[in-house]
Amino acid sequence: MLRRAALSGALLIVPALSLLAQQAPLPLTTEQKLKLYLVTSYGPQPVLFSAASAGFHQWLDIPHEWRQGMQGYGRRCASRFAQNAIEETARMGIGLALHEDPRYFASGRTELWARIGHAVKYTFLVRRDDGSRTIAVGRIGGVLAGGLLSRAWQPDSTSGYGQGLQAAGYSFAADIGGSVFNEFWPDIRRRLFRRR
């Protein structure tokens, strides 16, 4: 029982799953969108993702000017966290202006590849407040803004326009992974926490 409670608590760091995976929800209010923005920008998930990304870049020694050790790791971690904050801020600002709903909506399908395809597709599409679907201008703009603006504090080896687009590409890949996770999370949660 204690082990199940600890596992349950550990998995609750996934940001605002109650807001991310509803099937037929009412539109979010501006206040609800801002709360979701705070979680996705400054909550546990971006902190853990930044720490993991920094560890990976530390292992690759990118950028090499930041060197190894805790100081280099700290710079990489802070850099990725700041890039995420830029992405989420631009995404939320554009999304509010265009009435985009930032939540992920599960496919409702049962076939594996159909669900994965839906998750990939809806990384680049978004539901609007009126229920219609459109290109995810907020997400795309946010990822590009984060990738390019984060070059401002990068050292010479990673400060170019091409490196900014590459960073944006990695963020899109992470978003696709997040969409796939959100598609399958309700099933995972049911299997992990079913009553015995």
Backbone as a ProteinNet text record, in pm:
[ID]
protein_1_A
[PRIMARY]
MLRRAALSGALLIVPALSLLAQQAPLPLTTEQKLKLYLVTSYGPQPVLFSAASAGFHQWLDIPHEWRQGMQGYGRRCASRFAQNAIEETARMGIGLALHEDPRYFASGRTELWARIGHAVKYTFLVRRDDGSRTIAVGRIGGVLAGGLLSRAWQPDSTSGYGQGLQAAGYSFAADIGGSVFNEFWPDIRRRLFRRR
[TERTIARY]
81.9	0	86.9	188.4	277.7	355.1	399.2	473	383.9	257.9	166.1	139.2	127	106.2	227.8	347.8	469.6	480	448.6	451.4	348	230.9	125.3	169.6	229.2	276.4	386.8	477.9	588.4	537	435.7	385.5	295.7	257	173.2	250	380.8	456.4	425.6	358.4	318.2	222.2	250.2	177.4	32.4	-52.2	-192.5	-260	-239.4	-299.5	-450.9	-509	-653.4	-698.1	-612.7	-645.7	-598.5	-502	-442	-514.8	-590.2	-641.8	-793.1	-867.3	-1012.4	-1065.5	-1173.1	-1226.2	-1320.4	-1417.2	-1515.4	-1530.8	-1426.1	-1428.5	-1489.9	-1524.4	-1561.8	-1434.3	-1444.9	-1324.3	-1264.3	-1133.5	-1066.3	-1086.1	-1097.4	-1098.6	-955.1	-939.7	-805.1	-728.1	-795	-728.6	-680	-760.8	-718.2	-599.3	-600.7	-488.4	-360.6	-373.7	-256	-202.8	-291.3	-246.4	-172.2	-225.2	-158.3	-21.7	-15.9	111.8	214.9	174.5	268.1	322.3	236.2	279.5	375.5	341.3	425.2	553.2	557.4	678.3	769.1	710.4	790.2	763.5	683.5	649.8	755.5	722.9	819.8	867.3	777.4	817.5	927.7	915.5	1025.8	1155.9	1146.9	1268.4	1337.6	1259.7	1317.4	1366.3	1290	1331.7	1460.6	1471.7	1593.1	1712.4	1691	1799.7	1845.3	1749.9	1785.3	1854.1	1801.6	1862	2003.8	2022	2155.8	2251.6	2204.8	2289.8	2331.6	2237.8	2268.3	2371.3	2350.8	2444.7	2579.3	2577.2	2702.6	2781.8	2712.5	2776.5	2836.6	2763	2811.8	2913.1	2923.1	3009.1	2969	2838.9	2783.7	2714.9	2747.7	2862.4	2991.1	3097.1	3223.7	3281.3	3245.9	3297.1	3249.7	3139	3086.9	3154.5	3235.5	3317.9	3235.7	3307.4	3245.1	3232.2	3190.5	3176.1	3040.8	3019.9	2891.4	2860.5	2961.8	2937	2885.2	2947.4	2901.1	2761.4	2736.9	2604.3	2500.1	2532.8	2439.7	2405.5	2505.5	2479.3	2387.6	2413	2330.1	2187.1	2173.7	2041.3	1965.1	2030	1966	1930.2	2016.7	1991.5	1866.7	1854.1	1737.2	1610.5	1620	1502.9	1456.8	1551.5	1516.1	1457.8	1512.9	1458	1313.6	1285.6	1148.3	1056.2	1104.5	1022.3	987.7	1083.9	1056.5	953	971	876	734.4	720.5	587.1	525.5	607.8	555.9	504.7	583.9	539.5	417.4	420.4	305.9	178.6	187.6	68.9	21	113.9	73.2	4.8	66.1	6.6	-124.1	-121.9	-241.2	-358.9	-333.4	-441.9	-498	-409.6	-454.7	-537.2	-500.4	-568.6	-675	-700.6	-802	-772.6	-644.2	-603.9	-616.6	-659.4	-669.8	-539.2	-460.1	-328.2	-331	-447.9	-455.2	-438.1	-396.3	-392.5	-524.4	-584.1	-708.5	-681.9	-704.2	-678	-766.2	-721.1	-789.4	-919.3	-927.2	-1043.4	-1038.7	-931.2	-915.1	-850.5	-851.7	-789.5	-669.2	-656.3	-545.6	-417	-309.3	-182	-133.6	-122.2	-63.6	-154.9	-285.5	-378.4	-360.7	-339.6	-320.1	-187.5	-83.2	46.8	38	-25	-43.1	-119.8	-224.8	-302.1	-213.9	-133.3	-46.2	53.5	112.8	209.5	138.7	24.7	-49.7	-89.8	-137.7	-184.7	-73.8	49.6	159.7	162	114.5	118.1	-19.9	-122.7	-258.6	-307.9	-408.8	-461.4	-611.3	-679.1	-821.4	-833.8	-926	-955	-1063.9	-1086.1	-1186.2	-1325.9	-1354.2	-1486.8	-1498.6	-1393.5	-1396.2	-1339.6	-1317.7	-1259.7	-1110.6	-1052.9	-910.9	-836.5	-712.3	-630.9	-483.7	-397.6	-253	-216.2	-129.3	-88.5	12.9	-34.4	54	128.3	59.5	124	238.5	213.8	318.9	435.5	405.1	511.2	591.2	519.7	587.9	669.8	616	688.3	816.3	807.9	926.1	1033.5	992.3	1089.7	1148.9	1064.8	1115.1	1214.8	1182.1	1273.2	1405.3	1398.5	1521.5	1610.4	1548.8	1628.5	1671.3	1581.2	1616.8	1716.7	1714.4	1810.1	1953.2	1972.2	2108.2	2176.6	2100.1	2156	2260.8	2246.3	2342.2	2433.3	2423.5	2507.1	2648.1	2748	2883.7	2893.1	3006	3024	2986.7	3020.1	2998.2	2851.6	2761.6	2619	2529.3	2587	2508	2448.9	2471.7	2425.5	2278	2228.4	2090.1	2059.2	2149.4	2130	2117.8	2198.9	2190.5	2058.4	2007.5	1876.2	1764.8	1770.9	1670.9	1685.7	1809.6	1832.3	1772.4	1792	1733.6	1581.5	1523.3	1378.4	1334.8	1411.7	1380.2	1378	1474.3	1475.6	1352.2	1310.3	1191.1	1066.1	1057.8	944.7	942.9	1060.9	1069.7	1022.6	1061.7	1016.8	866.5	810.9	666	591.7	647.2	585.5	586.5	699.5	706.3	604.8	588.3	489.2	347.4	318.3	184.9	157.6	256.7	240.5	218.2	294.6	276.6	135.1	87.4	-46.8	-155.2	-131.7	-227.5	-242.7	-131.1	-133.6	-137.7	-120.1	-116	-241.6	-362.5	-479.9	-476	-429.8	-419.2	-312.4	-198.4	-89.1	-135.6	-202.5	-249.1	-349.1	-441.6	-539.4	-470.9	-370.5	-301.7	-215.9	-151.4	-65.8	-144.7	-260	-331.4	-464.5	-485.3	-611.7	-616.2	-735.5	-752.5	-730.2	-660.7	-632.5	-718.7
-118.8	0	126.1	127.4	242.3	258.7	145	150.4	204.9	163.8	211.9	361.8	406.7	549.3	630.5	579.4	650.8	658.5	547.5	547.7	642.9	642.1	732.9	878	911.2	1047.8	1087.5	994	1023.9	1052.5	981.1	1000.5	1123.2	1181.5	1301.6	1425.9	1414.2	1530.4	1564.5	1475.3	1506.3	1624.1	1733.1	1856.8	1850.9	1884.4	1912.8	1809.4	1681.3	1577.8	1589	1637.7	1653.5	1754.6	1849.8	1947	1902.8	1810.9	1775.4	1665.4	1582	1463.9	1447.5	1554.8	1545.6	1529.2	1454	1425.4	1533.1	1574.9	1671.4	1784.5	1858.9	1958.6	2090.3	2166.1	2304.7	2382.5	2494.4	2575.9	2622.3	2633.8	2685.7	2835.4	2884.6	3028.9	3080.5	3209.9	3267.9	3234.1	3236.7	3203.8	3059.4	2966.2	2826.2	2808.1	2880.2	2872.7	2926	3032.5	3088.2	2993.5	2924.8	2825.5	2712.1	2666.3	2560.6	2608.4	2734.1	2792.5	2789.9	2825.3	2826	2685.6	2584.1	2446.8	2400.7	2429.1	2381.3	2462.4	2580.1	2663.2	2648	2637.1	2643.7	2530.3	2432.6	2321.3	2212.5	2099.5	1990.1	1932.7	1919.2	1857.6	1936	2069.7	2139.6	2136.5	2131.4	2121.8	1987.1	1879.7	1746.4	1731.1	1782.7	1774.4	1852.8	1970.4	2051.7	1980.3	1915.3	1841.4	1724.9	1652.1	1539.1	1586.8	1692.9	1747.7	1796.5	1861.8	1909.7	1793.1	1684.3	1566.8	1507.2	1501.4	1448.6	1537.1	1669.8	1762.1	1766.7	1742.9	1732.3	1611.8	1500.6	1378.2	1400.3	1473.9	1503.9	1618.9	1690.2	1808.8	1917.5	1946	2050.7	2154.2	2279.4	2334.8	2310.2	2284.9	2249.4	2366.2	2489.3	2606.1	2607.8	2542	2540	2433.6	2350.5	2251.4	2152	2070.6	1967.3	2017	1930.2	1965	2027.6	2058.2	2111.5	2247.7	2331.3	2462	2447.4	2359.5	2335.3	2276.6	2181.5	2120.4	2226	2310	2415.9	2511.1	2548	2636.1	2568.2	2441	2367	2353.8	2326.3	2312	2445	2552.6	2684.6	2726	2694	2727.9	2657.4	2527.4	2452.6	2497.7	2529.2	2576.9	2711	2800.4	2931.3	2916	2824.2	2800.6	2753.7	2663.9	2617	2731.5	2817.6	2930.7	3022.9	3046.1	3127.4	3057.7	2928	2851.8	2862.9	2836.9	2835	2974.9	3077.5	3213.8	3257.1	3231.3	3265.3	3183.5	3055.9	2969.5	3020.3	3055.3	3101.4	3235.6	3327.9	3459.3	3448.6	3372.5	3354.3	3276.9	3173.1	3090.6	3168.3	3256.2	3339.3	3431.7	3491.7	3583.6	3511.4	3386.7	3311.8	3215.6	3220.7	3135.9	2987.5	2951.4	2811.9	2747	2623.5	2545.6	2466.5	2489	2425.8	2278.7	2223.3	2084.4	1985.4	1866.7	1755.7	1679.4	1643.7	1567.9	1430.3	1327.5	1190.2	1152.3	1056.3	1017.2	942.9	868.3	784.6	654.7	630.7	510.3	400.5	279.1	167	111.8	138.6	84.5	160.7	86.6	145.8	252.3	217.7	311.3	429.9	408.7	520.9	620.3	569.7	656.9	732.2	660.7	727.4	833.9	800.1	897.7	1020.2	998.3	1110.5	1199	1136.4	1213.1	1296.5	1238.8	1313.3	1428	1399.4	1501.8	1618.2	1584.8	1690.9	1756.8	1727.9	1811.6	1940.3	1932.2	2046.2	2104.6	2043	2095.5	2123.3	2206.1	2240.8	2263.5	2240.4	2273.8	2418.7	2487.8	2625.6	2623.6	2736.2	2744.3	2708.5	2732.4	2700.9	2554.5	2473.5	2332.7	2299.8	2400.5	2375.3	2344.4	2289.4	2256.1	2341.6	2371.7	2456.6	2426	2487.2	2472.2	2531.9	2464.6	2506.9	2620	2737.9	2853	2887.1	2878.6	2908.2	2813.2	2683	2584	2599.5	2609.6	2621.5	2750.1	2860.3	2987.8	2985.1	2920.9	2912.6	2832.2	2717.6	2632.8	2704.9	2770.8	2846	2962.1	3032.7	3143.9	3093.7	2983.7	2929.1	2885.8	2815.6	2767.9	2880.8	2983.1	3092.9	3194.3	3233.1	3333.9	3280.1	3148.9	3092.1	3097	3128.8	3142.2	3267.3	3359.6	3485.9	3464.6	3361.8	3339	3219.2	3162.6	3047.6	3093.4	3009.8	3042.2	3026.7	3064.7	3068.8	2939.3	2824.3	2697.9	2662.4	2723.5	2690.2	2812.8	2925	3048.6	3082.7	3000.7	3033.2	3005.5	3060.2	3043.2	2894.6	2823.7	2680.2	2601.6	2636.5	2569.3	2600.6	2722.8	2757.9	2674.8	2654.5	2569.9	2424.1	2381.1	2245.5	2228.7	2329.2	2324.3	2319.7	2395.9	2392.3	2253.2	2191	2055	1955.7	1968.8	1881.5	1905.8	2032.3	2062.7	2004.6	2010.4	1947.1	1796.9	1734.1	1590.7	1561.4	1645.3	1627.9	1647.5	1743.3	1764.9	1643.8	1583.8	1463	1352.2	1335.9	1237	1265.3	1392.8	1430	1400.3	1424	1394.6	1244.2	1164.3	1018.7	974.1	1031.1	997.5	1033	1151.8	1193.5	1106.5	1056.5	966.8	836.3	782.8	652.2	659.2	777.8	790.4	737.8	765.5	710.4	557.5	490.1	344.2	299.5	367.2	333.2	352.1	464.2	494	389.2	349	246.7	115.3	76.9	-49.9	-42.5	71.6	85	92.4	156.8	187	114.7	7.5	-65.2	-132.6	-146.3	-209.9	-359.5	-415.2	-560.1	-630
0	0	0	87	93.7	-36.5	-93.6	-220.4	-331.4	-335.3	-437.3	-419.4	-297.7	-271.5	-313.2	-287.9	-328.2	-479.8	-548.4	-694	-749.9	-689.8	-733.6	-718.1	-605.5	-582.5	-678.5	-707.4	-798.5	-938.9	-983.3	-1119.2	-1132.3	-1022.7	-1029.8	-1069.4	-1092.3	-1137	-1282	-1353.1	-1490.4	-1482.4	-1554.5	-1531.5	-1572.5	-1479.2	-1503.2	-1591.6	-1560.6	-1644.4	-1645.9	-1538.7	-1538.9	-1643.2	-1676.2	-1779.5	-1917.1	-1923.9	-2051.6	-2126.9	-2060.1	-2128.1	-2116.8	-2120.6	-2117	-2258.1	-2273.8	-2407	-2458.1	-2382.4	-2431.9	-2330.8	-2309.3	-2202.4	-2246.3	-2147.8	-2173.2	-2203.3	-2274.1	-2297.4	-2165.3	-2163	-2044.5	-2035.7	-1914.4	-1894.1	-1907.7	-1920.2	-1925.5	-1798.5	-1684	-1557.5	-1556.6	-1607.9	-1614.3	-1709.7	-1821.1	-1915	-1850.2	-1773	-1705.8	-1599	-1527.3	-1429	-1497.5	-1610.6	-1685.5	-1735.3	-1778.2	-1821.5	-1708.6	-1587.6	-1474.9	-1446.8	-1457.3	-1433.9	-1543	-1670.5	-1780.5	-1796.1	-1735.7	-1743.6	-1622.5	-1504.7	-1382.5	-1284.9	-1324.1	-1237.7	-1237.6	-1177.3	-1165	-1298	-1396.3	-1522.6	-1593.6	-1611.9	-1678.7	-1598.7	-1467.8	-1386.8	-1412.5	-1408.4	-1431.9	-1575.6	-1671.7	-1811.4	-1833.7	-1773.6	-1786.2	-1725.1	-1611.2	-1546.3	-1633.3	-1692.4	-1779	-1906.6	-1966.9	-2088.4	-2060.6	-1946.9	-1910.1	-1891.7	-1830.9	-1814.2	-1947.5	-2042.7	-2175.3	-2246	-2239.8	-2304.4	-2231.9	-2102.8	-2027.3	-2077.3	-2096.5	-2145.2	-2284	-2370.4	-2505.5	-2507.7	-2394.4	-2382.4	-2482.3	-2486.9	-2574.5	-2486.8	-2498	-2570.5	-2491.5	-2563	-2496.8	-2417.8	-2453.6	-2380.1	-2234.7	-2205.4	-2069.1	-1983	-2042.2	-1973.4	-1892.2	-1817.7	-1735.4	-1591.7	-1502.9	-1362.3	-1333.9	-1207.5	-1163.6	-1224.6	-1244.4	-1303.2	-1447.2	-1524.9	-1660.8	-1663.5	-1573.3	-1564.5	-1527.5	-1432.1	-1390.4	-1504.6	-1585	-1700.3	-1801	-1827.8	-1924	-1872.5	-1745.8	-1685.6	-1689.9	-1650	-1652.4	-1794.8	-1890.2	-2029.1	-2081	-2052	-2101.2	-2031.5	-1903.2	-1829.4	-1886.5	-1914.5	-1971.5	-2111.6	-2190.8	-2324.8	-2314.7	-2220.9	-2201.1	-2158.4	-2070.1	-2025.2	-2141.9	-2231.7	-2351.2	-2438.8	-2461.8	-2543.8	-2488.2	-2359.6	-2299	-2293.1	-2270.6	-2266.3	-2403.4	-2507.4	-2643.2	-2681.9	-2648	-2680.3	-2614.9	-2486.3	-2415.7	-2468.9	-2494.3	-2546.4	-2681.6	-2772.4	-2905	-2892.5	-2810.3	-2791.8	-2735.8	-2639.6	-2585.8	-2693.1	-2770.3	-2875.5	-2982.5	-3013.1	-3119.1	-3065.5	-2934.6	-2869.7	-2887.4	-2872.5	-2880.1	-2742.2	-2741.4	-2618.3	-2603.3	-2497.5	-2486.3	-2445.5	-2419	-2373.3	-2487.8	-2451.4	-2545.8	-2532.9	-2645	-2645.4	-2704.7	-2625.5	-2668.1	-2786.4	-2863.8	-2986.7	-2962.1	-2852.9	-2829.7	-2909.1	-2980.7	-3062.4	-2978.6	-3031.5	-2960.6	-3035.2	-3166.3	-3244.6	-3212.7	-3190	-3149.4	-3247	-3376.1	-3472	-3498.7	-3490.4	-3506.9	-3392.2	-3273	-3157	-3165.7	-3207.6	-3222.5	-3331.7	-3444.3	-3552	-3506.5	-3427.6	-3372.5	-3285.1	-3199.3	-3108.9	-3187	-3291.1	-3373	-3443.4	-3503.3	-3577.7	-3487.5	-3367.6	-3278.9	-3198.2	-3232.9	-3185.2	-3267.5	-3390.7	-3482.9	-3511.4	-3456	-3465	-3323.9	-3313.7	-3181.8	-3193.9	-3084.8	-3077.4	-3033.8	-3095.4	-3053.9	-2948	-2883.1	-2777.1	-2826.8	-2955.3	-3010.4	-3054.5	-3033.3	-3067.4	-3204.4	-3289.3	-3421.8	-3406.8	-3512.8	-3510.2	-3611.7	-3577.6	-3663.8	-3639.8	-3717.2	-3696.8	-3561	-3489.1	-3354.6	-3364.5	-3399.3	-3419	-3290.2	-3176.6	-3049	-3018.1	-3033.7	-3005.9	-3102.6	-3231.7	-3332.1	-3310.5	-3289	-3264.2	-3137.1	-3032.2	-2906	-2917.1	-2985.5	-3001.3	-3082.9	-3190.9	-3271	-3191.6	-3116.2	-3033.8	-2930.2	-2862.6	-2762.3	-2821.9	-2934.8	-2998.3	-3045.7	-3105.6	-3161.7	-3056.2	-2966.7	-2865.7	-2763.6	-2741.1	-2645.5	-2698	-2823.3	-2877.3	-2822.9	-2766.2	-2716.2	-2607.6	-2526.4	-2417.8	-2443.6	-2560.3	-2592.8	-2632.3	-2608.4	-2653.9	-2805.7	-2861.3	-3007.1	-3078.6	-3021.9	-3092.3	-3109.4	-3030.9	-3038.4	-3053.4	-3094.5	-3097	-3233.2	-3333.2	-3467.7	-3491.6	-3601.8	-3643.8	-3664.9	-3728.6	-3752.6	-3623.6	-3523.3	-3394.1	-3324.2	-3346.8	-3290.6	-3351.1	-3482.6	-3548.5	-3504.5	-3482.6	-3433.8	-3293.6	-3208	-3073.4	-3081	-3174.9	-3193.7	-3238.8	-3326.7	-3371.5	-3256.5	-3164.6	-3047.7	-2960.6	-2951.3	-2872.7	-2937.1	-3071	-3138.5	-3111	-3114.7	-3086.4	-2943.6	-2849.3	-2710.8	-2699.8	-2775	-2774.6	-2831	-2936.7	-2992.2	-2886.4	-2819.4	-2711.5	-2602.4	-2567.8	-2467	-2512.4	-2640.1	-2692.7	-2690.3	-2728.7	-2724.4	-2579.7	-2487.3	-2345.4	-2301.4	-2335.3	-2294.2	-2356.4	-2477	-2542.6	-2464.7	-2416	-2350.9	-2198.6	-2139.5	-1994.1	-1925.3	-1975.6	-1905	-1895.2	-1999.8	-1996.8	-1897.6	-1899.7	-1806.6	-1663.4	-1638	-1502.4	-1455.1	-1543.2	-1504.3	-1468.4	-1545.7	-1517.8	-1391.6	-1369.8	-1252	-1122.7	-1125.9	-1001.3	-988.3	-1066.3	-1054	-918.9	-867.7	-735.1	-748.4	-648.8	-650.4	-549.8
[MASK]
++++++++++++++++++++++++++++++++++++++++++++++++++++++++++++++++++++++++++++++++++++++++++++++++++++++++++++++++++++++++++++++++++++++++++++++++++++++++++++++++++++++++++++++++++++++++++++++++++++

